[in-house]
Amino acid sequence: MILKDTIVALATASGVGAIAVIRLSGPDAITIANDCFTSIKENKSLLDQKSHTLHLGHFMDNNRVIDQVLVSVFKNPHSYTGEDTIEISCHGSLYIQQEIIQILLQKGARMADAGEFTLRAFINGKLDLSQAEAVADLISSDSEASHQVAMQQMRGGFSNEIQNLRDQLINFASLIELELDFAEEDVEFADRTEFKKLVARIQLVLKRLIDSFAVGNVIKNGIPVAIVGEPNVGKSTLLNALLNEERAIVSDIAGTTRDTIEDEIIIDGVAYRFIDTAGIRETKDVVESIGIQKTFEKIAQAQVVIYLFDLNGIQYQVSTIKTELASIKNKFPQKQLIVIGNKADTISDENILALKEEIPELIAISAKSKTGIEILTNELIKMVNIGALNNSDTIVTNSRHYDALLKALNEINKVDEAILNNVSSDLMAIDIRETLYYFGLITGEVTNDDLLGNIFANFCIGK
């Protein structure tokens, strides 16, 4: 990317709206905007205005008025990108948006690439790399939990923790490197006892951060929940009850759901992606067979499996249910399983209690009348440990960070072994440098064009 020119992009969502915001950033941003701007009350120049000021006027194409606009002026280094930045708030007509952008391009700006404004913020030291990545997470957050984690990371919580470890390790690394200059004299400048304590602290923090990724990944991407069971036991009715809308077709005909149906709801600040699957049974129907095959694929992809069966009627058999539950547990031992008996309004409480003696984990509900749905949602909440989030602990949500943390832990473990076995300073220094390298990958002290390209290519244009 060329970072010394002036870029322009629509900063608000594309489409018609009440207003739109067009963003300019670069050395000529204020000059280009000034050439197209005429103030309403007085003949003012944007070049003479203070940073962080607003100005009402007309956006002009020579003598043609395009729109009445509000121009925000941000002068370097006190802007999001660290460069001179202009934000033009105009009416949300597609024609007006396109006209303004085309005129700015004619004046010398170029269209911004995906994420280029945030890339410039990183290059100019306004954000480190993990904070920049948190911007994308914040934009895409669709629940209270994902928003909270992204805000914590964007404010530098994760960066500060990594940077603190890195600074302490650099101090000891410099002493180890110094020992190499006096190798013939066999002296130790780095206190091995204190160094071992530091290594132990780093190992502890890295393990905690790595463990947090399980929760972080769930918070960021939502929890996939597969609803499975035989045909016509109320899977679609349960999905509708959870979503509080008629999302899935419900009928008395077995095999109505022939494909998976997915939708998402927020429970206690966490997103759950429910998947209503085709009923599991022997069938000669080719289309239904494909749906059943997809059911097993969705079970494999889900984190939580809700096994649903019908409490009503003589057709259900406890032994059959136990066999199917055992089959799911054996085939997917890592899955969290919730056992639901539906149509509880058609069976006596005594029979339900008797059934719980056979299947202790049973939760009895009536999806049709929505009885017991709250018990089910509470059970789902228990399966997500967001205590770390409530305690404002650092939670890792980015797979790139997770990978770098794993590699950093592997390298610091080598340092620990080296101290234990009195390995020479030159060999120990190699592992320390590698640990510092992976810390640097997270915060951006270590970067390359490919890494930056991969990260910022996933941003939206205008951010």
C-alpha positions as CSV (number, residue, x, y, z in Angstrom):
1,M,0.0,0.0,0.0
2,I,1.1,3.6,-0.7
3,L,0.6,5.4,2.6
4,K,1.7,8.9,1.6
5,D,-1.2,9.7,-0.6
6,T,-4.7,10.8,0.3
7,I,-7.5,8.2,0.4
8,V,-11.3,8.5,0.4
9,A,-14.1,6.1,1.1
10,L,-17.7,5.9,2.4
11,A,-17.4,5.4,6.1
12,T,-21.1,4.5,6.7
13,A,-22.9,1.5,5.3
14,S,-23.6,1.6,1.6
15,G,-27.2,2.3,0.6
16,V,-29.8,5.0,1.1
17,G,-30.1,6.5,4.6
18,A,-30.8,9.7,6.4
19,I,-27.1,10.7,6.2
20,A,-23.9,9.3,4.9
21,V,-20.3,10.0,6.1
22,I,-17.4,10.2,3.6
23,R,-13.9,10.0,5.0
24,L,-10.7,11.5,3.6
25,S,-7.3,10.9,5.1
26,G,-3.8,11.9,4.1
27,P,-1.5,14.9,3.6
28,D,-3.8,16.6,1.1
29,A,-7.1,15.7,2.8
30,I,-7.9,19.3,4.1
31,T,-6.7,20.9,0.8
32,I,-8.8,18.7,-1.3
33,A,-11.9,19.1,0.8
34,N,-11.4,22.9,1.0
35,D,-11.4,23.1,-2.9
36,C,-15.0,21.7,-2.8
37,F,-16.4,23.4,0.2
38,T,-18.1,26.8,0.6
39,S,-19.2,27.9,4.0
40,I,-22.7,29.2,4.5
41,K,-22.3,32.2,6.8
42,E,-18.8,33.4,6.0
43,N,-16.0,32.8,3.5
44,K,-13.9,30.6,5.7
45,S,-11.1,28.2,4.6
46,L,-10.9,24.8,6.1
47,L,-7.1,25.2,6.0
48,D,-7.3,27.8,8.7
49,Q,-9.6,26.0,11.1
50,K,-8.6,24.3,14.3
51,S,-8.6,20.5,14.7
52,H,-11.8,18.9,16.0
53,T,-14.1,21.5,14.6
54,L,-17.4,21.3,12.6
55,H,-18.3,23.5,9.6
56,L,-21.6,23.9,7.8
57,G,-21.6,24.6,4.1
58,H,-22.1,23.4,0.6
59,F,-20.2,20.8,-1.3
60,M,-19.5,22.2,-4.7
61,D,-18.5,21.0,-8.1
62,N,-17.2,24.3,-9.5
63,N,-20.4,26.4,-9.4
64,R,-22.8,23.5,-9.0
65,V,-24.1,22.8,-5.5
66,I,-24.1,19.0,-4.8
67,D,-25.4,19.1,-1.2
68,Q,-25.5,21.0,2.1
69,V,-22.9,19.2,4.3
70,L,-21.3,19.2,7.7
71,V,-17.5,18.9,7.5
72,S,-15.4,17.7,10.5
73,V,-11.7,18.7,10.6
74,F,-9.1,16.5,12.4
75,K,-5.5,17.6,12.1
76,N,-2.5,15.3,12.5
77,P,-1.5,13.7,14.8
78,H,-4.8,14.1,16.6
79,S,-7.0,11.9,14.4
80,Y,-8.0,8.3,14.1
81,T,-5.3,7.7,11.4
82,G,-2.7,10.1,12.8
83,E,-3.0,12.0,9.5
84,D,-5.0,15.1,8.4
85,T,-8.6,13.7,8.2
86,I,-11.8,15.1,6.9
87,E,-15.3,13.6,7.4
88,I,-18.1,14.9,5.3
89,S,-21.6,14.3,6.5
90,C,-24.0,14.6,3.6
91,H,-27.6,13.4,2.9
92,G,-27.8,9.7,2.3
93,S,-28.8,9.7,-1.3
94,L,-26.8,7.2,-3.4
95,Y,-26.4,9.9,-6.1
96,I,-25.0,12.4,-3.6
97,Q,-22.6,9.9,-2.1
98,Q,-21.3,8.9,-5.6
99,E,-21.0,12.5,-6.8
100,I,-19.0,13.6,-3.7
101,I,-16.6,10.7,-3.9
102,Q,-16.1,11.1,-7.7
103,I,-15.3,14.8,-7.3
104,L,-12.8,14.1,-4.5
105,L,-11.2,11.5,-6.7
106,Q,-10.9,14.0,-9.5
107,K,-9.3,16.4,-7.0
108,G,-6.4,13.9,-6.3
109,A,-7.6,11.4,-3.7
110,R,-7.8,7.7,-4.4
111,M,-10.2,5.0,-3.2
112,A,-9.1,3.5,0.0
113,D,-8.4,-0.3,0.2
114,A,-10.2,-2.5,2.7
115,G,-9.1,-1.5,6.2
116,E,-6.6,1.1,5.0
117,F,-7.7,3.8,7.5
118,T,-7.1,1.5,10.4
119,L,-3.8,0.3,8.8
120,R,-2.7,3.9,8.7
121,A,-3.6,4.2,12.4
122,F,-1.4,1.2,13.1
123,I,1.5,2.5,10.9
124,N,1.3,5.9,12.6
125,G,1.3,4.4,16.1
126,K,-2.3,5.3,17.0
127,L,-3.1,1.6,17.6
128,D,-1.0,-1.6,18.0
129,L,-1.8,-4.5,15.8
130,S,-4.1,-6.4,18.3
131,Q,-6.0,-3.2,19.0
132,A,-6.4,-2.6,15.2
133,E,-7.8,-6.2,14.9
134,A,-10.2,-5.4,17.7
135,V,-11.7,-2.7,15.6
136,A,-13.0,-5.3,13.1
137,D,-14.3,-7.4,16.0
138,L,-16.1,-4.4,17.5
139,I,-17.8,-3.6,14.2
140,S,-19.0,-7.2,13.8
141,S,-20.0,-7.8,17.4
142,D,-23.6,-8.9,17.6
143,S,-23.9,-9.6,21.4
144,E,-23.1,-7.9,24.7
145,A,-20.4,-10.3,25.4
146,S,-18.6,-10.0,22.0
147,H,-18.9,-6.2,22.2
148,Q,-17.4,-6.2,25.8
149,V,-14.4,-8.4,24.7
150,A,-13.7,-6.3,21.6
151,M,-13.9,-3.0,23.6
152,Q,-11.5,-4.5,26.2
153,Q,-9.0,-5.5,23.5
154,M,-9.3,-2.2,21.6
155,R,-8.6,-0.3,24.8
156,G,-5.3,-2.2,25.1
157,G,-6.0,-4.7,27.8
158,F,-4.6,-7.6,25.9
159,S,-1.8,-5.5,24.4
160,N,-0.7,-4.2,27.8
161,E,-0.5,-7.7,29.3
162,I,1.6,-9.0,26.4
163,Q,3.8,-5.8,26.3
164,N,4.4,-6.1,30.1
165,L,5.7,-9.7,29.6
166,R,7.8,-8.7,26.6
167,D,9.4,-5.8,28.5
168,Q,10.4,-8.0,31.4
169,L,11.7,-10.7,29.2
170,I,13.7,-8.1,27.1
171,N,15.4,-6.9,30.3
172,F,16.7,-10.4,31.1
173,A,17.4,-11.1,27.5
174,S,19.8,-8.2,27.4
175,L,21.7,-9.6,30.4
176,I,21.9,-13.0,28.8
177,E,23.2,-11.4,25.6
178,L,25.7,-9.5,27.6
179,E,27.0,-12.8,29.0
180,L,27.9,-13.9,25.5
181,D,30.4,-11.0,25.3
182,F,32.1,-12.4,28.4
183,A,31.8,-16.0,27.6
184,E,35.5,-16.7,28.2
185,E,35.3,-15.3,31.7
186,D,32.4,-17.5,32.6
187,V,30.3,-14.8,34.4
188,E,26.5,-14.6,34.9
189,F,24.9,-11.1,34.8
190,A,21.3,-12.5,34.8
191,D,20.2,-13.9,38.2
192,R,19.0,-17.4,37.3
193,T,16.7,-17.6,40.3
194,E,14.9,-14.4,39.4
195,F,14.9,-15.4,35.8
196,K,13.3,-18.7,36.6
197,K,10.6,-16.8,38.6
198,L,9.9,-14.6,35.6
199,V,9.7,-17.6,33.2
200,A,7.2,-19.2,35.6
201,R,5.1,-16.0,35.6
202,I,5.2,-15.9,31.8
203,Q,4.2,-19.5,31.5
204,L,1.3,-19.0,33.9
205,V,0.0,-15.9,32.0
206,L,0.4,-17.6,28.6
207,K,-1.5,-20.7,29.8
208,R,-4.3,-18.6,31.1
209,L,-4.6,-16.6,27.9
210,I,-4.5,-19.8,25.8
211,D,-7.2,-21.4,28.0
212,S,-9.4,-18.2,27.6
213,F,-9.5,-18.8,23.8
214,A,-12.2,-21.6,24.3
215,V,-14.5,-19.0,25.9
216,G,-13.4,-16.2,23.6
217,N,-14.0,-18.2,20.4
218,V,-17.5,-18.9,21.7
219,I,-18.2,-15.3,22.5
220,K,-17.0,-14.1,19.2
221,N,-18.6,-16.7,16.9
222,G,-21.5,-17.8,18.9
223,I,-22.3,-21.3,20.2
224,P,-23.6,-23.8,17.6
225,V,-26.5,-25.9,19.1
226,A,-27.9,-28.8,17.1
227,I,-31.4,-30.0,17.9
228,V,-31.7,-33.7,17.0
229,G,-34.1,-36.5,17.5
230,E,-36.6,-38.7,15.7
231,P,-39.1,-37.2,13.3
232,N,-42.2,-35.4,14.6
233,V,-41.0,-35.1,18.2
234,G,-41.2,-31.3,18.1
235,K,-37.8,-30.1,17.0
236,S,-39.1,-27.4,14.8
237,T,-41.7,-26.4,17.5
238,L,-38.8,-26.1,20.0
239,L,-36.8,-23.9,17.6
240,N,-39.8,-21.7,17.1
241,A,-40.3,-21.5,20.9
242,L,-36.7,-20.5,21.5
243,L,-36.7,-17.9,18.7
244,N,-40.2,-16.7,19.7
245,E,-41.3,-16.8,16.1
246,E,-42.5,-19.2,13.4
247,R,-39.2,-19.8,11.8
248,A,-39.6,-23.5,11.0
249,I,-42.5,-25.3,9.4
250,V,-44.5,-27.4,11.9
251,S,-46.8,-30.3,10.9
252,D,-48.0,-33.7,12.0
253,I,-46.3,-35.3,8.9
254,A,-43.1,-37.1,9.8
255,G,-40.1,-35.9,8.0
256,T,-41.4,-32.3,7.4
257,T,-37.9,-30.9,8.0
258,R,-35.7,-32.2,5.2
259,D,-32.9,-29.8,5.5
260,T,-31.2,-28.0,8.4
261,I,-32.7,-24.7,9.5
262,E,-30.5,-22.2,11.4
263,D,-31.1,-19.1,13.4
264,E,-29.5,-17.1,16.2
265,I,-30.6,-15.6,19.5
266,I,-28.9,-13.8,22.3
267,I,-29.2,-15.4,25.7
268,D,-27.6,-13.6,28.6
269,G,-25.3,-11.6,26.3
270,V,-24.0,-14.7,24.4
271,A,-25.1,-15.7,20.8
272,Y,-26.4,-19.2,20.3
273,R,-26.9,-20.5,16.8
274,F,-29.6,-23.1,16.8
275,I,-29.8,-25.7,14.1
276,D,-33.1,-27.6,13.6
277,T,-32.1,-30.8,11.8
278,A,-34.0,-33.5,9.9
279,G,-35.3,-36.3,12.0
280,I,-33.1,-39.3,12.5
281,R,-34.8,-42.5,11.3
282,E,-34.6,-45.2,8.7
283,T,-36.1,-44.0,5.4
284,K,-36.3,-44.9,1.7
285,D,-36.9,-41.3,0.7
286,V,-33.8,-40.1,-1.1
287,V,-34.3,-36.4,-0.2
288,E,-35.0,-37.1,3.5
289,S,-31.9,-39.4,3.6
290,I,-29.8,-36.5,2.5
291,G,-31.3,-34.4,5.3
292,I,-30.5,-37.1,7.8
293,Q,-26.9,-37.3,6.6
294,K,-26.7,-33.5,7.1
295,T,-28.0,-33.9,10.6
296,F,-24.9,-36.0,11.6
297,E,-22.7,-33.4,9.9
298,K,-24.3,-30.6,12.0
299,I,-23.9,-32.6,15.2
300,A,-20.2,-32.9,14.3
301,Q,-20.0,-29.1,13.9
302,A,-22.1,-28.2,17.0
303,Q,-20.7,-27.5,20.4
304,V,-23.9,-28.4,22.2
305,V,-26.4,-31.1,21.1
306,I,-30.0,-31.0,22.3
307,Y,-31.5,-34.5,22.0
308,L,-35.3,-34.3,21.9
309,F,-37.8,-37.0,22.3
310,D,-41.6,-37.3,22.7
311,L,-42.9,-37.9,26.2
312,N,-46.3,-38.7,24.9
313,G,-47.6,-42.0,23.6
314,I,-46.7,-45.7,23.9
315,Q,-44.3,-45.5,21.0
316,Y,-41.4,-44.2,23.0
317,Q,-39.2,-46.7,24.7
318,V,-36.7,-45.9,27.4
319,S,-34.3,-48.5,26.2
320,T,-34.3,-47.1,22.6
321,I,-33.7,-43.6,24.0
322,K,-30.8,-44.8,26.1
323,T,-29.3,-46.6,23.2
324,E,-29.5,-43.4,21.0
325,L,-28.0,-41.2,23.7
326,A,-25.2,-43.7,24.2
327,S,-24.6,-43.7,20.5
328,I,-24.3,-39.9,20.4
329,K,-22.0,-39.9,23.4
330,N,-19.8,-42.6,21.9
331,K,-19.6,-41.0,18.5
332,F,-19.2,-37.4,19.8
333,P,-17.6,-37.7,23.3
334,Q,-16.6,-34.0,23.4
335,K,-20.1,-32.7,22.7
336,Q,-22.1,-31.2,25.6
337,L,-25.4,-33.1,25.6
338,I,-28.8,-31.8,26.8
339,V,-31.7,-34.4,27.0
340,I,-35.1,-32.9,26.5
341,G,-38.5,-34.7,26.8
342,N,-41.1,-32.7,24.9
343,K,-44.9,-32.6,25.2
344,A,-44.7,-32.7,29.1
345,D,-48.3,-31.3,29.2
346,T,-49.6,-34.6,27.9
347,I,-48.1,-36.8,30.6
348,S,-48.5,-36.9,34.4
349,D,-45.8,-35.6,36.8
350,E,-45.5,-39.1,38.3
351,N,-44.6,-40.6,35.0
352,I,-42.0,-37.8,34.4
353,L,-40.4,-38.5,37.8
354,A,-40.3,-42.2,37.0
355,L,-38.6,-41.4,33.7
356,K,-36.0,-39.2,35.4
357,E,-35.0,-42.2,37.5
358,E,-34.1,-43.9,34.2
359,I,-32.7,-40.8,32.5
360,P,-31.4,-38.5,35.4
361,E,-30.3,-35.6,33.0
362,L,-33.8,-35.3,31.5
363,I,-35.4,-31.9,31.3
364,A,-39.2,-32.1,30.6
365,I,-40.7,-29.2,28.6
366,S,-43.7,-28.4,26.4
367,A,-42.4,-26.6,23.3
368,K,-46.0,-25.9,22.2
369,S,-47.0,-24.1,25.4
370,K,-43.3,-22.9,26.0
371,T,-43.4,-24.6,29.5
372,G,-39.9,-25.3,30.7
373,I,-38.1,-23.3,28.0
374,E,-36.5,-21.1,30.7
375,I,-35.1,-24.2,32.3
376,L,-33.5,-25.1,29.0
377,T,-32.0,-21.6,28.4
378,N,-30.6,-21.6,32.0
379,E,-28.9,-25.0,31.2
380,L,-27.4,-23.5,28.0
381,I,-26.1,-20.5,30.0
382,K,-24.4,-22.8,32.4
383,M,-22.4,-24.4,29.6
384,V,-20.6,-21.1,28.8
385,N,-18.2,-20.0,31.5
386,I,-18.1,-16.3,31.1
387,G,-16.8,-15.7,34.6
388,A,-13.6,-14.3,33.2
389,L,-15.6,-11.8,31.2
390,N,-17.5,-10.7,34.3
391,N,-14.2,-10.3,36.1
392,S,-12.8,-8.2,33.3
393,D,-10.0,-10.7,32.7
394,T,-8.3,-10.7,29.3
395,I,-10.0,-13.1,26.9
396,V,-8.4,-14.1,23.6
397,T,-10.8,-14.3,20.6
398,N,-8.4,-14.1,17.7
399,S,-7.1,-17.3,16.2
400,R,-3.9,-15.6,15.1
401,H,-3.2,-14.4,18.6
402,Y,-4.0,-17.9,19.9
403,D,-1.5,-19.5,17.5
404,A,1.2,-17.0,18.5
405,L,0.6,-17.6,22.2
406,L,0.9,-21.4,21.7
407,K,4.2,-20.9,19.9
408,A,5.4,-18.4,22.6
409,L,4.6,-20.9,25.3
410,N,6.5,-23.6,23.5
411,E,9.6,-21.4,23.3
412,I,9.4,-20.2,26.9
413,N,9.1,-23.9,28.0
414,K,12.4,-24.5,26.2
415,V,13.9,-21.5,28.2
416,D,12.6,-23.1,31.4
417,E,14.3,-26.4,30.5
418,A,17.5,-24.6,29.6
419,I,17.6,-22.9,33.1
420,L,16.9,-26.2,34.8
421,N,19.7,-28.0,32.8
422,N,22.2,-25.2,33.0
423,V,22.3,-24.8,29.2
424,S,24.8,-22.3,27.9
425,S,23.7,-18.7,27.5
426,D,24.1,-18.7,23.7
427,L,21.6,-21.6,23.2
428,M,19.2,-20.1,25.8
429,A,19.3,-16.7,24.0
430,I,18.0,-18.3,20.8
431,D,14.8,-19.5,22.6
432,I,14.4,-16.2,24.3
433,R,14.6,-14.4,21.0
434,E,11.9,-16.7,19.5
435,T,9.6,-16.0,22.5
436,L,10.0,-12.3,22.0
437,Y,9.4,-12.8,18.2
438,Y,6.0,-14.3,18.9
439,F,5.1,-11.7,21.4
440,G,6.0,-9.1,18.8
441,L,3.7,-10.8,16.2
442,I,0.7,-10.2,18.4
443,T,1.3,-6.5,19.1
444,G,2.9,-5.6,15.8
445,E,6.5,-5.0,16.7
446,V,7.2,-7.8,14.2
447,T,5.2,-7.5,10.9
448,N,5.5,-8.1,7.2
449,D,3.5,-7.0,4.2
450,D,1.8,-10.4,3.9
451,L,0.7,-10.4,7.5
452,L,-0.8,-6.9,7.3
453,G,-2.4,-7.7,4.0
454,N,-4.1,-10.7,5.4
455,I,-5.4,-8.9,8.5
456,F,-6.7,-5.7,6.9
457,A,-8.1,-7.3,3.8
458,N,-10.9,-8.6,6.1
459,F,-11.9,-5.1,7.1
460,C,-14.7,-3.2,5.4
461,I,-13.9,-0.3,3.1
462,G,-14.0,3.0,5.0
463,K,-12.5,1.5,8.2
